Amino acid sequence: MGLGGLKTAWQRQTKDFGHTQGDKYTSLIFDNRGIGESDKPLMRYSTSEMAKDTVELLDHLEWTSSRQLHVIGISMGGMISQELALLIPCRIASLSLISTAPRLIRTIPFAENLRNRINLFMPKPLDTQIANVKRELYTAVWLAKPDETEYTVQPFPTNGDRFAAGEIAKRQDPEAFNRRGFVAQAVAAGWHHKSAVQLKELGDRVGRGRIQVVHGTEDRMITLLHGEVLLRELGGTEAGVTKAFYEGQGHVIPIEERNEFRELVERMVRKTEGSGKEDVELIVQDPLSEAAERSGAEFWMNKRTWHFAAVRARDRSFWKLKKPSGILVYRLAWKFHCNYPFICKSGTKGRGLTSMVLPNFFTKSSSKKKNPDSKDPEAETPSSEKRTASKVVRDRDRDRDRRPPSTRSSKNHRRSPPSRYDHDSHPLNLPPDERKRLSAVRAMSDQPTPMDTDQDGRASSAPSSPVPDAPGAFPTMNGANGTKEEEENHAPPPPPHKTPTSPPPQPAPPVVDPEACKATGNKFFKAKEYEKAIKEYTKAIEADPKTPTYRSNRAAALMSANRFSEALEDARAAVDMEPDNKKSLLRLARVYTSLGQPQEALNVYARILPPVSAADTAAAKSMQQHVQQAEEQLRTGASGSLALHALDQAEKGLGPRVDTPRRWKLMKGEAYLKMGNVNALGDAQNVAMSILRSNNQDPEALVLRGRALYAQGDNEKAIQHFRQALSCDPDFKDAVKYLRMVQKLDRMKEEGNALFKSGKYQQA
């Protein structure tokens, strides 16, 4: 099961296979670590470790036959199934990977992705959490359908209501669902990573004909791109992998398309039943014992009780809940030096006892103290390689000492013995006679000779600093007039004291040609590579920020990339620079329409001369008409359904990924309140919360939620919301009106109760 999912979410499939077809199938469902009835240890989870949990459970049940298991994994469960297939490929008869990914691929800008990740862990009201999960997991069509689940109890009005009730029950049970386990599972899913090489190995070892990739095209939780990458890196349909992409489906295909999913699994079962057991070569490596001995790995034991449910109905009578009677003991190898994990076959000390080495991110450094009495043979006797290396170094040093002094150009520089003074000392710290000698040496060394070709230092290949251990490391004057006694008595010159100079001027940055960048951006735009086009137009703007064409072109690229808010800024800037440019005005009007601002769009169209055609203004006029119809229905109509319909029509003119304008959301909330039924009141609260997530001090949204709570009978919370709205805007009349109304109602209710208790029933 996926992130935060209980084993009971598979109840439809356990009925379809383990109950209805109990003579053919035995179903096994269980809670992953961190959720439900399984333990929730405080440690870092990973999909590889969770797969090993599954292997131990299978070993305990003695489900160890070759090609026995038909594995179905959805979302994070699909990630665990990938790891499981690499651990026990020979046991898997078929592998169904549903709405999952080989690794998480960022399909939105970095800032938005970071905001979404942070928002995932922000505390929210329960109804907001459930509304968000419903939107991410299921399609709106399925949520609105009547609940047709075959239960003896009364069904819920819609599928969405059933899901919400189940989520409330789960989240209010701290034993089944807590934040610690959920966050640990989220870390495991977020860090799951299977490379193309690993997926190729998976396909080779399991057999591509046994694998199917299932995904919905409208999946918001794990987008279709992830399923396409998974299918491609497994080898694709041409290599035998089954592709099942459902048009218009969301994340939870087994629930939304229950019958089709059952048939899909059954087809895969029939397909693999005819495959031989020896059609896939299995490569088994068992180097743990030797590797552990080499690396000094140390083992530790951990005991944990694993609860699971095996739904069996071979006798077609009822569903049985089975739990293991004993404690599953498993053994982990804590990794010290190994840089890769090993997997070895089951141990002999008990059923389900498995040895394994944890991955690299669990490494620890071993700090064992050496016994002073113990002897290290390697330290006492160097290896042959070390002895050879030492001999080479000694021979090289001996040859260097025997070499005669090297020549530098045509000057025969003769070497002097080391000076009695410190060469690194500043000249002003030396005695006066030494300073005079050094000055003379410096003056003579600066005199050019006809054969000097490297006096400026550019042609010299000699090192800039002398080697202090080499004799004669510092050259003296030209040796024509020098004597042996002078060479022995004269010390070499120390490095001259130089005044620090300013760094050399840096080369000027290359000049950017804005027209060339614009031309490149146009090519990318025509090729529909909008992000690259945006970068080129940005370079042109930075080089010449006063040319409106570059701004207008970038606005067009941003619109095509569905980044309408940024496009609005560029379109406005282009119009400000060139107010009468028809193309820039048209672009600005279209951005306004895509953002749900039809009146502003029509105002811009009115500025264009000659006037634009009716086709250009049709989208903005249609949007404005639908919004006006919704306003009229809310003002005069008795039902809000017509207003909702008008707003839905208006939303069709919005750009892709553009959020519904705040005013439209408030109108929707008003329409839901007019409808007044239980579902509509819940939808009104969801609308209010979607606005409050952006601004929790919005007085109109607070009043909207307060009215919904009042309609649901929760007067106390309603009053709190009205008071909070007044604290944000003391002059907000609606907040004052509804606060007084609810307070008056509470007073009348109390008076009526008092009259009723005193026997004055008529007055009550």
Secondary structure as UniProt FT lines:
FT   TURN            3..4
FT   HELIX           7..10
FT   HELIX           11..13
FT   HELIX           14..19
FT   TURN            20..24
FT   STRAND          27..30
FT   TURN            33..34
FT   TURN            36..37
FT   HELIX           47..61
FT   TURN            66..67
FT   STRAND          69..74
FT   HELIX           76..87
FT   HELIX           89..91
FT   STRAND          92..98
FT   HELIX           110..120
FT   HELIX           126..137
FT   HELIX           140..144
FT   HELIX           159..171
FT   TURN            174..176
FT   HELIX           179..190
FT   HELIX           196..206
FT   HELIX           208..210
FT   STRAND          211..216
FT   TURN            217..218
FT   HELIX           224..234
FT   HELIX           237..239
FT   STRAND          242..246
FT   TURN            247..248
FT   HELIX           253..256
FT   HELIX           258..273
FT   TURN            277..278
FT   HELIX           288..295
FT   STRAND          298..304
FT   STRAND          308..311
FT   TURN            314..315
FT   STRAND          328..334
FT   TURN            351..352
FT   STRAND          356..357
FT   HELIX           360..362
FT   TURN            372..373
FT   HELIX           377..380
FT   HELIX           384..402
FT   TURN            409..410
FT   TURN            423..424
FT   HELIX           427..429
FT   HELIX           432..445
FT   TURN            450..451
FT   TURN            455..456
FT   TURN            468..469
FT   TURN            471..472
FT   TURN            479..480
FT   HELIX           484..489
FT   HELIX           514..526
FT   TURN            527..528
FT   HELIX           530..543
FT   TURN            545..546
FT   HELIX           548..560
FT   TURN            561..562
FT   HELIX           564..577
FT   TURN            579..580
FT   HELIX           582..594
FT   TURN            595..596
FT   HELIX           598..607
FT   HELIX           614..636
FT   HELIX           641..651
FT   TURN            652..653
FT   TURN            656..657
FT   HELIX           662..675
FT   HELIX           678..694
FT   TURN            696..697
FT   HELIX           699..711
FT   TURN            712..713
FT   HELIX           715..728
FT   TURN            730..731
FT   HELIX           733..757
FT   TURN            758..759
FT   TURN            761..763
//
